[in-house]
């Protein structure tokens, strides 16, 4: 590869992948190379700026571990995560939203109607709904993977005061596709601000706040899995999400409930608030 110049290097890099056997990989790396090189040319990227970018990636790797993924957070605050979600939201299905950096595999199983509020501070509430197909038919034995932050805005991986797997569970719906559980209302919170992503936000004059939300992964045999979030419409940051995850269709308004029998069944004080949200899966 002699005599590579600034006008020939892009094609030289692309040709170096000619031996790739996966067509999709070959297409992705070719287009990525073209766009990266075009960016460097457009902004006349300096060596110091290039090194700052490399250092950002290095620090993102250093701060990441099993409990925190700074690369996902980088994708989130740049809007890439949400763009990919929107590009792949299935017609007729509930809109996708961000996975976030704090999902964990193999959360505890919880029966339909179970409780995860336990000794957590915060406003108790009932969350319930159905898992349906695109035509509104209940999906039996659908699987839910749920997680949320505590009232202090932290997930258990961030907070040594919380027990492992606090405020998260997996659940299988019944034949009617129904799910229900009791929890506490989450609070808005800052995304992690102590690493390279925090430096990026500060440099851009941006805040790190996310509106309060619940995380769900919903799946069922024969359907496309859904990763999404459910937000509270009255949250002060609902129009300022640092990771661009809010969708109009994912907003809920907690309902004041005075049903004494329902409160007793779920161990809730009167009155209590409830949230109802139905998920639609597409094939």
Secondary structure, DSSP 8 states (H G I E B T S, - for coil): --S--TTTHHHHHHHTTTT---HHHHHHHHHHHHHHHHHHHHHT--HHHHHHHHHHHHHHHHH-BTTB-HHHHHHHHTTHHHHHHHHT--TTS-------TT--SS--B--TTEE--TT--S-EEEEEEEEEETTS-B-TT-EEEEE---TTS--GGG-TTS-TTTTEEEEE--TT-EEEEEEE----EE---SSHHHHHHHHTT---EE--EEEEEEE-TTS--EEEEEEETT-TTTT--TT----GGGEE--EEE--HHHHHHHT--SSEEEEE--EEE--
